[in-house]
């Protein structure tokens, strides 16, 4: 039963994220351009490592998981 609730929650989050990206793309334009995100561009290609952005995602997901699944 718990796995069903988790799948449902992930689906709702994905739908909400899709709506935000479709109808209000400016709300998340800061994501990926934070200080600490490494971006190198050269003649042969480019390299992008979003360290700070992934730390923010990790913190937010940790807080949400602890709020919803704390016993």
N, C-alpha and C positions, 0 to 999 in steps of 0.2 A: 504494500500500500504506500509506503514512503517513497519508493522509486517513482510511482505514478504522480505523486504530488510534486516531486522534483522536476520531472519532465514537463508537467503542466506549468510550473513556475518559469522554467527556462523558455518555454514557448511564449508565455505572456511577455517576458522581458524582451525576447527577440522581436515580437510584434510591436511593442512600444518603441524599441530602438529603430525599427524600420519606419515607423510613423514619424519619429523625430527627424531622421535622416531625409525623409521625403519632403516633409512640409516645413521644416525649420532647420535647414542644414547649417545655418550660422551658429546655432547653439553649441555645436561640437567642433567648430573650426579651430579652437585653441588646442584640441587634442592632437598630439604628434608634433607640436611646435613648442614644447616646454623647454626651459633651460635644462640641459643635461641630456637631451636627445641628440645623438651623434649622427651627423649627416656629412658624408664625403662624396663629392662629385668630381669626376675627372673625365679625361678623353675616352678611356676604355669602358666606362660604366659608372655606376654610383653604388653607394653603400649607405644604409640607413639602419640605425640601432636605437629604438625608442626606449631607453633605459628608464627615464623619469616617468614617461607615460605608463609604462607597465608597472612601475611601483605604485602609481596612483590607482590603477585598476586593481592591483593586488590588495591594497588597503581597503578600498571600497567593497570588494567582494568578501574580504574577511569580516568586515563589520556587518554586512548584510547576512552572511551565513550564520554568524554568531547571534544575531538578533532573531532570525527565523527558526534556527534549529537548536537553540539552547534548551536544555532539559532541566 
